[in-house]
Amino acid sequence: MDDESLLDLLVPTDILQSLFSASGSFSLEEALQILIESSKTDNGRSNIASRAMLPKVLQLSQSLPYPPRGQYLMLSLKLLRNLCAGEIANQNSFIAQNGVEIVSTILQSAYPDYGITRMGLQILANICLAGEQHQEAVWDQLFPDQFIVLARVRSCETSDPLCKVIYVCAEGSPKMIAELCKDQGLIIVVEVIQTASAVGFREDWLKLLLSRICLEDVHFPILFPKLCEVCATEDTEDTGNSENDAFSSEQAFLLRIMSEIVNERIREINIPNALALCILEIFKRSIKAVDFTSRGKSCLPTGSAAIDVMGYSLTLLRDICARESLEGFKEEGGDVVSALLSFGLLDSLLCLLCQLEPPALIRRALKQSENQERTSSCPPKLCPYKGFRRDIVAVIGNCAYQRKYVQDDIREKNGILLLLQQCVADEENPFLREWGIWSVRNLLEGNEENKRMVADLEVQGSADVPELAELGLKVEVDERTRRAKLVNISS
């Protein structure tokens, strides 16, 4: 007995007859393929809907055992997915025929088949797009237990449509977003992030979901530590490190995605003070966890959780301060930059920049002896990733934009000479020169004291650096301290 004959015994006759009549074929596989092709167009979906075919396809899916009839099950699910793509008659019929429970049962029986799981989730995603009633049916059936199980399937093929289902359901429902951001819901989000961190993602639904949770509803301070609870416990037991010094790759991944979102939507997303201060605190913690004795050979991400957490928190701070500079958005009680500065952002950055070894161009200009390097009681810190110095300078420059009190503070902290040193090309820090010029420009704009300080720099021995001459500057080396500074050629 062939496969089609066996199927005849499994599938009710009326279902087969309906499929054969609608497709003009007497082979189940061929009938499904014909209907799948037809259902790719609006007219095709409407025509099939007029024949009331969706209930028959749902019954067919129920009658096909997995795995022995997996290939036919996949075809029937693909047909369901197409039928529910924007065709409200089919979407309503799906709900009326208890389609959510049927697909949920199929997903459980086929777990963890990536293909079946992806197709089932795509069906549910199309159903969710039909409206509130449909979203509630999906949410009530899958939240939280089945969402958790599906989120643990480490495949971007399944993670992408899962994120779409969760986002579409929660986006318009305060009740659902509240459930997602506490207790069992956060377990789902943690598992989604762990999956995406391990296998990546191809569609934007993850970013939309994390933007909703972390930036618009500001549940980031609760979510971030949950991504490191297991890591921190193991690290404390094995090495004695404190929880505050432990970071996970998932935490670095979350900050990376948030950094991308803020950078892409810098004029749209308003960052509350509380979130900005949380990111600053993470940055300060990460400084203590990073080893600055090795020069980084790659840009972000580096593969080191602590370095990546530090780098992405720094780029987030850069863009948060840039948004304030560009748009002048303010929260009640003060703008975000003022809040960050009041909690020591500028002090931390200037201290780090001062402790870093000079840019490569200036190091070559200094021509320090090997003996002097060996006898240094406090060796300089090295950039842990390519672009670290640039990112520090960028944050400082954005903070100084049209803020005289910041300009004055930098001068009083002897930061002007330090920032002048950053106006050079540096192979270890792409675009350092541009960010350095931007920062110095912001330091001098409308500030006569800062302009006078730069103009009054004295020549104490110079180094020939063509890149600086183009800017009207040159390197000066203090013969006593052997520290470099930049001065105007005209002076």
Buried (B, 14 or more C-beta within 10 A) or exposed (E): EEEBEEBBEEBEEEBBEBBBEBBEBEBBBBBBBBBBEBBEEEEBBEBBBEEEBBBBBBBBBBBBEBEEBBEBBBBBBBBBBBBBBEBEBBBBBBBEBEBBEBBBBBBEEBBBBBBBBBBBBBBBBBBBBBBEEBBBBBBEBBBBEBBBBBBBBBBBBBBBBBBBBBBBBBBEBEEBBEBBBEEEBBBBBBBBBBBBBBBEBEEBBBBBBBBBBBBBBBBBBBBBEBBBEEBBEEBBEEEEEEBEBBBBBBBBBBBBBBBBBBBEBBEEBBBBBEBBBBBBBBBBBBBEBBEBEEBBEEEBBBEBBBBBBBBBBBBBBBBBBBBBBEEEEEBEEEBBBBBBBEBEBBEBBBEBBEEBBBBBBBBEBBEBEEEEEEEEEEEEBBBBBBBBBBBBBBBBBBBBBEBEEBBBBBBEBEBBBBBBBBBBBBEBBBBBBBBBBBBBEBBBBEBEEBEEBBEEBEEEEBBEBEBBEEBEBBBBBEEEEEBBBBBBEEB
